[in-house]
Amino acid sequence: MFYRATLREGSLQLTLEGDWLAGELGQIEASLYDLTLSSCSTIEIGTAPDLRLELSGAWLLYDFIERWRTQGISISYPQGVPPTLQLVTETLSANRSDFIEPEKNFRPV
């Protein structure tokens, strides 16, 4: 299994566990689509000690988090944002102040 899910009073506690690796993405995605969120207003994302969240798994999780947010669901991280997810979030952030635009006259060597 890739997570444990417990629904309590409109809040889904989602504890990520196991291997979130590239070879597992199809199964992870299908299982996340199976989550019942109709009575959910908040998702609390935590991590189990055995979690292996590689970049592709974090990217998939990021995509689902963004979908959930567009549905009006708030997301929280009681244990903090997992580092790999933080990397994906920062990389995809549209408002990065430290982003450097390439020079317009740049020509590869």
Buried (B, 14 or more C-beta within 10 A) or exposed (E): EBBEBEBEEEBBBBBBBBBBBEEBBEEBBEBBEEBEBEEBEBBBBBBEEEBEBBBBBBBBBBBBBEEBEEEEBEBEBEEEBBEBBBBBBEEEEEEEEEEEEEEEEEEEE
